[in-house]
């Protein structure tokens, strides 16, 4: 059986993937982007994605798995 760190990594990755899939399904069913409720719903989905991404990165860091940033604005790059 995998240790708790690996299980946490898997769960965080799954949660992030599901958040992204939920956003993708939102766009699949989108028909009227001028409806104000669209912006509200998208903002909620984007926040969930952000939180899930942060949790995934936290799990990776806790496991000691780190990769250099590919963001060119990173001063360490």
C-alpha positions, -999 to +999 in steps of 0.1 A: +000+000+000+012+035-008+022+057+021+002+087+032+023+111+012+017+093-020-020+090-012-022+128-006-005+134-039-029+112-057-059+128-041-047+164-047-040+156-084-074+140-087-091+170-071-072+194-094-081+173-125-117+173-115-118+210-110-104+215-145-128+190-160-157+208-143-146+241-159-143+224-192-178+210-189-191+245-180-177+258-213-191+228-232-226+238-221-221+275-224-244+292-249-247+328-239-216+344-226-234+378-222-255+364-193-242+379-160-246+346-142-219+332-165-193+354-151-203+345-115-202+308-122-169+310-141-154+330-112-164+303-088-150+276-110-117+295-115-113+299-078-119+262-072-092+254-098-068+278-082-074+263-047-070+228-061-038+238-079-024+252-047-033+221-028-016+200-054+015+221-052+015+219-014+012+181-016+041+180-040+062+202-018+054+181+013+065+150-006+098+168-015+089+169-052+099+203-066+106+215-101+120+248-111+093+273-123+089+277-160+074+312-154+098+337-169+088+363-144+102+341-116+133+360-103+150+326-095+147+316-132 
